[in-house]
Amino acid sequence: MIKAVVFDLDNTLVDFYRMKEEAVKYAVEAMVDAGLKIDKDRAYKKIFEIYEREGIEDQKVFDKFLAEICGSIDYKIHAAGIVAYRKAKNTALILFPHVHYTLIELLKRGLKLGVVTDAPRIQAWTRLAQVGLHNFFDAVITFDDTGETKPSPKPFILALEKLKVKPEESIMVGDWPERDISGGAKIGMKTVFAKYGNVFGTKDSGADFEIDDISEILDIIEHFNKNDQHRN
């Protein structure tokens, strides 16, 4: 019997990568307008190279970008980039289709809901609040709660402890096979790959199920729970 669903946050519930792309574009345009002498496409690519190297949650990306490009930080340019980035981020972060509907349906059916994310605590809660999801979850486990990132078993185990369910009674839903799917599977959770959030071109997720829309979770849970009822 499935009693709980645990979700990754970025690129599973919220379209995080789209937000990053839009926000960085606005930041680059603002920095160029403020006097940065660089081709916009080159600047955009350089910033994402730094994200790839340092991690997508890096809070000092513009400092590193300007230091590497210019040799020092011009704070007029730096401030322009930060302000533009924050303004764009506040409007560009959106839910994937049917997330709100699906979460409500899961709650109606008596399931417990959780989030396991590698994002720092304040960033994770800010995103959830920004899209109106901060009251939906019984457990939200961030990097700060265990000090370890997925696929370490610790974040998954902590989430299930807070939800008071066993691994075999839960489903892990995520867009990153090496972290979300592998981590959940290692402790015995059922796994679902969110193909709609895949930005890595993954061909083989290794998940128990793959979905093109988050609402497909409802049919998967119904399938498991009906089979369990028949056995009983």
Buried (B, 14 or more C-beta within 10 A) or exposed (E): BBBBBBBBBBBBBBBBBBBBBBBBBBBBBBBBEBEBEBEEEEBBEBBBEBBEEEEBBBEEBBBBBBEEBEEEBBEEBBBBBBBBBEBBBEEBBBBBEBBBEBBEBBBEEEBBBBBBBBBBBEBBBBBBEBBEBBEBBBBBBBBEBBEEBBBBBBBBBBBBEBBEBBBEBBBBBBBBBEBBBBBBBBBBBBBBBBBBBBBEEBEEBEBBBBBEBBBBBBEBBEEBBEEEEEEE
